[in-house]
Amino acid sequence: MRTQEVLFNITGQSFFYDPPEGRPDASPTPAIVVRLNTSGDATAQLEAATTGSVAIDSVNTTTTVDAAAGAQVLTLSSSSGVVRGRRYILTSIGGDKEVVEVLTIASNVVGLRRPLINAFASGATFVGSRLTVSIDATWVATQGKISDILATTWRTTKESNHWWGAGYAGYRLTWSYSFGGSPTIGVSFADLVRYNAKSLVTPADVDTTFPGWIDRLPTDYFEDQGAALIVEAFHAVRMDAIGDDQVVRRIRNTEILRELTIYRANVILARTQVMAGAAPAILHEAREEYAQRYDQLMREPKFQVDQIGDGSAAAARRAPILRR
């Protein structure tokens, strides 16, 4: 699960966690502990970052129409609480399970990103599994809790070269819950930031740079014109840069992230095409184009970074991004 970004001084937000096992047991009530994400996480500083109890996704309904294998729509008793883009667990009366991703919602009919692998008779259960807890309004409005400020303070007062803050999340969340009668623990990570990192890229942007990109998309990604692949591309760019000592959440020039995301999206599609039988040369070319663009924009930085997370900017140091 990716690091969640929580916005500074914005009330009404929640921490969330998607248990890989499925929908947790309602009893005992799930719980959460928030700590700083420093070394020695088990004993790191506790944070009074939440308020109220941990809640389980309210979606717990059934299908009302048979769905054959290969179908991409489900008719539910109720679509209340169902969220587009979120994953749910579909379970047949016989116990067969399948994780489905909702792409569209129209009344009580939901469209799925991928065709069903199994057949599901009417009466199959459709449930959500996400755990959520409200974020404390005082904590989220405390400037000293911003992840970048915390990291800078820690490195200054503890160790000048401490690893914490060099791309690592500021907070570690430990979720306690029960599944199938057995207690278990889940871990997620979060950052408190002044603004979210966004790619600002649309499918049309990628298609303009690489004509025909939308037409070449796999069938499962036609519905949203590859928007989900662009999200993956943006995440990949961030991971590429963090792996080369760049704290990407501090980069202030979104135009650079936008450009790199476009080229990375083409790499992802080319890889998909090769896996489907296309010539490997198209993937090699896509990677070379991305690497060249990456070097141009990141090897000799032409952007400013927010050094301490207070909204100010200073010139970035030179960093060798793509090492061979």
FENJORA-V181088 format. One record per helix or strand of 3 or more residues. SS is the DSSP state (@ for helix, = for strand). FROM is the first residue (numbers start at 1). LEN is the number of residues. If there is no record, write none. Layout:
ss	from	len
SS	FROM	LEN
SS	FROM	LEN
This chain:
ss	from	len
=	4	4
=	14	5
=	31	6
@	41	3
=	50	7
=	60	4
=	73	4
=	87	5
=	97	10
=	109	4
=	125	3
=	130	6
@	137	4
@	143	3
@	147	11
=	171	9
=	182	12
@	203	7
@	219	3
@	227	16
@	248	3
@	254	22
@	281	19
